[in-house]
Amino acid sequence: MSGVAKKMQTFAEKSSWIRKMFEEGARMKAEFGADNVFDFSIGNPDVPPPAKFYSVLRELAQDEQPGIHGYMPNAGYPQTREALAKRLGGEQGVTFDINDILMTCGAAGGLNVIFKALLNPGDEVMILAPYFVEYNFYIDNHGGVPKVVNTDEDFNLDLGAIEAGLSEKTKVVLINNPNNPTGQVYSSESLQALGKLLDKAGEKFGTSIYMVSDEPYRNIVFDGTVVPPLMNTTTNAIIASSYSKELSLPGERIGYLAVHPDMADKNEVLGALTLANRILGFVNAPALMQRAVAQLQDVSADNAIYARRLEIFCKVLDEAGMSYVRPKGAFYLFPKTPIDDVEFCKILSENKILAVPGRGFGMAGYIRLAFCVDEKVIAGSAEAFKKAMAQATGK
């Protein structure tokens, strides 16, 4: 009999379709050769970090002053938070104090810190489908209950559905902007309407409903898209983000939280967030990366590479006859499938294409395709997509 917790056994069974496809990809590459497999399953940014990152890292590695690798305040180095407060202030149109910023172990660590700080057992966190699959686990980690509400047919906010899903148990509405897996960017108008809706509901239920925005893809956008500021929507706003995508540093686990400077209970929330950062075992975000990103607020990885890949991939899908909503940001496409999404992924796999079923993101009938891969892989998949579509549709 296994000693593993029953909940973890259940989670493992449900767990990430992404990981399952990653493992299948490894098997196929070993069998057929990496050049003969078209793997779009993992959102692991492959664009190099900006050149400045390496020069800053070399400089920091030479610093031998005593205590440089020791503990710092649990919220992070003041100089890092000051640099980030200045940048985010320009981005969000508000004035942040350094104490409004908390450095975290990536956006995932940041979300866990938020839920630890805010949730009582049984509190609901509304998540908007399709969504990043691990949100369910983060919420469960801290006694919360996920409340899934669908977006509209173009993956924009469905304010009517959100309003219908709100209750006295709602503590957080979690958005992901730009969205993984759809690449959709929610408009300023819809976000402001959502903020008003949550403030009104909070008054009705006699509570605070927080709007939390997960924004690691904020600076990967296309076609002139600008991700709207969150801080003009409600004072109960918290941003969770990271440098994983914009600087191509996912393995370095460096991220941050930003709390609205005019939040009514800001001091209590910040105190709870800082305590959660410590007692969840993070203690503090990685010291070396904190010092590095303090000097990297003005650079990012080359977004033009992702934009070029998007154009190539859209052409591949168009020629294969697949239907999709063109993404405005991130590095994913989320096309409709002509048959059941799991069955279609099996057909794709027979044609050496690795994709993730949409049900892994809370919405069956679609697949997620990550285009953080070499352009040759995208272009080379064209005939395989055509064959898979012909098999699936019988045409």
N, C-alpha and C positions, 0 to 999 in steps of 0.2 A: 504493500500500500504506500502511495506517495505521501511524503510529508509536506508537499507544496500546498499552500493555501488554496481552498476550493475556488475562491474568487479569482486568483491568479491563473488557475487552470482554465476557468471560463474565459478570462481575458485572452489567454494564449490561443484558445480555439477561435475566438472572434477576431483576434488581433490582425494586425496590419496586413491587408492585401499587398501593400507596397513591399513589405519584407518577403512575403511569399513569392512575389514576382522577381524580386532581387535574387532570391535563392534559385529560382528556376532559370534566371538569366545566367548565373554562374555555371549551372549545370550545362546549359546549352552552349555557352562559350567554350567550355572544356571539350564538348563533343564535336562542335562544328567549326570552332575557331572564332575568336572575337570579331574578326572582320566580316563574318558571315551572319552575325546576329545584330538586330536593330533594337537596342534596349532603351526604351523611353520610360522606364518604371520608377527611377529614383530622381528626386529633386536635389541633386548634389551639385552645386555650382562648380563648373569647370573653367570659367573665365578666370584668368590670373588676377590676384590682388593687384591694386595699383602699385607702380614702382616705388612710390613714396613709402609704402608699408615696409618694404625690405630695408630701405635706408634708415627709417626710424627704428626698426627692430635691431639692426646692427649697432646703431648708436646706443640703444638701451642696454644691449647685451654687454657693452663695455663699461657700464656704470657699476663700480664696485664699492660704492659708499655703504657703510654699515647700516643694516636694517632695511635695505632697499627691497628685500623680498619678504619682509615681515608682514604682520597684520596691519590693517588700516581700519578706519571706521567701517562698521558693517554696511553702511550705505554706499561706501566707495570713497576713493580719493577726492578731496575737495576740488583739486585742479581739473580733474576729469569731469566732474559734475558741473563745474563752472563753464568749461568749454561746451559741453552738451546743452546746458541751459541757454547759452547765447545762441547756438545754432537753432535749437527748437523754438526759441522765442521768435526768431525771424520766420520760421516755418509755420508756426501756429498763430502768430499775431497776438501773443500775450507775453507778459514779462514773468519768466520763471526765476525763482530764487534757487540757489544750488540745493537747498533742502527739499525742493519739489522733485528732485531727481534721485533715483536709486539705481546703482549699477548692479546687474544681475548676471547669472550664468545663462546667457542667451535669453531669447524671448520665452522659450518653454519654461525655464527656471522662473522667469518673471511672472508668467501666468500662474504657476504653482504658488508663488509668493502671494499674489493677489487673492487667490481662492482660499489660501490658509488664513489670510488676514480678514477676509470679509464674510466667509460662509459659516453659518450655523448648520448643524445637521438638518437635512431636509430642505434647505434653501435651494431654489431653482436657479439655474444658469441657462438662459435661452441661447441656443446656438442655431445658426441659420444654414440650412442645407442648400447646396452641398458644402461640407466643412472638412477641415483637417481632422482626420480620424482620432488623433490622440487627445483632442479636447475632452472626449468622454472620460478618458482615464484621468486626466488632470482634475476634472471636476469631482470624480469619485474619490480621488486621493484625499479630499478634504471634506467629505461628508455631504457634498452637494448632489443635486439631481439634475441631469441634463434635460432640457425641454427643447425638442427639435421643432423648428418652424421652417417651412420651405420658403425660398425666394421665388420670384416670379419666373416666367418662362425664359427670360433673358438673364436670369440670375441677379436681378436688381432687388432692392428691399421691397417686400410686400408689407406695407404698413398696416393694412387691414388684418393680415394674418398675425403680425406681431402683436397688435392691440388685442386680438382675440385670445392670444396665448398668455397675456400678462395676468398675474394674480397676486394676492397678498404674500405668496411664497417667492415671488421673483426678486432676486437680489442683484443679478448681473445680466445684462444683455451683451453678449460677446460677438463682435464683428471682426472680420478679417479683411483688411483693405490695403492693397489689392488682395483679391481672394485666391487662395489655394483650395480647390483645383481649377477654378473657372477663369482666373485672370480678370474677373470683373472688378471695376472700381466704382464704388458707390458715389453718387453725385452729392454735391454740397447741399442741394435742396432737400434730398431725401434724408440726409444725415441730420439736418436741422429740424426737419419734421419729426424724426425719430427722437431727438433730444427733447422736444416739446412734449411728445407723447409720453416719454418716460418720466419727465418732471410732473406732468399731470397725474399719471398713474401713481407716482410716489405720494403725492398729496392725498389722493383718494384712499390709498392703503395705509397712510401714516408711516411711511418708511422712505428710505433712500434707495433708488434703483440706479446702479452704476452702469454707465456705458463704457465698456472696455474694448479698445481697438488693438488688435494684433497686427503690427505693421512692418514685418521684416522685409517686405517687397516694395516699400514705399518709393524707393528710388529706381525701381526697375519698371518703367512705364513706356508706352508706345504711342505714336501718332499724336504727339503733343499733349497727351493726357497729363493732368495735374491732380494728384491725390489731395482732396480738400482737407483743411484743418479740422481736427476733432474738437478743439477747445472752444469753438464758437457755437457748439451744439447744446451743451449742458455743463454746469459747473461740476456735476458728478461724473467727470470724464477722467479716464486713466489710459495712457498709451503704454503698450508693451511692445518692445521692438528689439532688434539686434543688428549686429554688423555681419551676420552670417552670409547674407545675400549681397548686400550693397558693397561689401569689401571682399567677398568670397572667402570668408573665414569661419565656416560652420563648425569646424573641429575645435576652434579656440574658445567657444562657449562664452562669448562676451555680448551682453545686451544691457538693456536699461528699462526702467519704468519712469514715466512722467505723470505727475498728478496735477490736476487743474489748480492753479494758484489761488483761486477763489472758492474752492470746495468748502462747504460749510463746516464739515468735521475733519478738515485736512490734517490737523496736528495728530488727532487720534488715528486716522488712517495711515499717515506716514509712520507713526510709531509702531503700529501693528505690522506694516510692511517690512520695516527694518528688523523688527524682532523675528518675523517669519523668515526673512533671508538668513538669519543666523541659526534659528532652531530647526529649520528643515535640513540643515547640514551643509548648506552652501557656504555659510559663514560670511564670505564676501566673494565678489566676482574676481576672476584671475588678475593678480596684481600686475603682471607684465603687460597683459592686454589692455588693462585700464590705462596704464601709462602710454601705451602705443596709440590707442584711439583718441586720446586727448589731443594728439597732434595730427589727426587724420579726419577732422571734421569737414575739410574742404575737398576731399577726393572720394572717388568711388571706382569700382570696377567698370570696365568698358561696356556700357549698356548698348552701344551700337552693334555689338556682336550678337546679343540676344534679339535685337530688332531685325537683323539680317536673317537669322535663323527662323524667326517667326514668318517672314515672307516666304522662305523656301518651304516651310512646313505647310503653310496655308495652300500653296500651289499643289503640293503632294496630295493633300486631303481633297482639294477641289477636283483634281484629276481622277481621284478614286471615287468621287461622288458622295463624300461624307458631308454631313451637315453639322455646323458648329456656330457658336457665337464668338466673334473675333475678340480675343482677350485685349484688355487695355493695359494690363500690367502683369507682373510675375513672369514665370517662364513655363507656363502650362497651356495646353489646349484641352478642351473638354467636349469632344464631339459626341453626338448622338450615335447610338448603335442601331443597326437595322434589325437585330434580334436581341435576345437576352444578353446582357453585358458580359456575364461570366462565360456563356457559350461563345460569344464573339471573341473574347480574349483567348479562348482555346483555339479558335480558328486562326487568330493572329499568331499565336505561338507556333502552330503548324507551319506558318509562313515565316517563322523566325523573327517575329515582332513581339516585343514585350511591352504590354500596357497594363494599367491597373483598372479593374472594374469600378464603375461609378458607385456601386453599392458600398464599396470601401470608404466612400466619402458621404454616405447617407443618401445617395440618390442613384437608384438603379436606372439602367437604360442609357448609360453614358460610359465613356472611358476617359481616363486621364493619361495624357501624353506629355512627358517632360522634355522640353527642348534645350536643356542644359547639356547638350552632347555635341560632338563634332558635326559640322555641316555635312560632311561626307556620309555620316550615318543617316541623317535626315533625307538627303537626296537619294541615297542608295536604297531607301525603303519604298520608293514610289511604286515599283512593280509589285512588291509584296502586298502593299495595301490594296492595290487593284485586284489582285488574286483573292485576297481575303474577302473583299466586298462581293466579288463574283460568287464565291462559295456561299457566303451568308445569304445572298439575295436570290441565288439561282439564275443570275443573268449573265 
